[in-house]
Amino acid sequence: GQIFGVADQLLGASRIRVMCADGKSRLGRIPGKLKKRMWIREGDLVVVQPWDFQNEKCNILHRYTKTEASYLSRRGVVPKSIDIY
């Protein structure tokens, strides 16, 4: 139930517009336990989990650093639809 996404736009109040690998743009929410630990900027590769009851929203589970994202891109793990690294 988890997919890759790219942080597209910062909206404030721990919300981010995320372009997901399945082609949908979702409203991502950073949970409280990750809010202070994980600073997310536009263009970061993230792992999201879409909500079961509202498919246009998701939780952000993890952010990859630029080094990790380029490594995953070289290995072919990141889908071509969101591969900007």
FENHU-V949189 format. One record per pair of residues at least 24 apart in sequence whose C-alpha atoms are under 7 Angstrom apart, sorted by sequence separation. I is the first residue (numbers start at 0). GAP is how many residues later the second one is. D is the distance in whole Angstrom. If there is no record, write none. Layout:
i=I gap=GAP d=D
i=I gap=GAP d=D
This chain:
i=44 gap=24 d=6
i=26 gap=29 d=6
i=27 gap=29 d=6
i=28 gap=29 d=6
i=29 gap=29 d=6
i=25 gap=30 d=5
i=26 gap=30 d=5
i=27 gap=30 d=5
i=28 gap=30 d=5
i=29 gap=30 d=5
i=25 gap=31 d=5
i=26 gap=31 d=6
i=27 gap=31 d=5
i=28 gap=31 d=6
i=9 gap=32 d=7
i=25 gap=32 d=7
i=27 gap=32 d=6
i=8 gap=33 d=6
i=6 gap=34 d=7
i=7 gap=34 d=5
i=6 gap=35 d=5
i=7 gap=35 d=6
i=6 gap=36 d=5
i=5 gap=37 d=6
i=6 gap=37 d=5
i=5 gap=38 d=6
i=6 gap=38 d=7
i=5 gap=39 d=5
i=6 gap=39 d=7
i=4 gap=40 d=6
i=5 gap=40 d=6
i=4 gap=41 d=5
i=3 gap=42 d=6
i=4 gap=42 d=6
i=3 gap=43 d=5
i=4 gap=43 d=7
i=2 gap=44 d=6
i=3 gap=44 d=6
i=1 gap=45 d=7
i=2 gap=45 d=6
i=1 gap=46 d=6
i=2 gap=46 d=6
i=1 gap=47 d=5
i=0 gap=48 d=6
i=20 gap=58 d=7
i=20 gap=60 d=6
i=20 gap=61 d=6
i=5 gap=76 d=7
i=4 gap=77 d=7
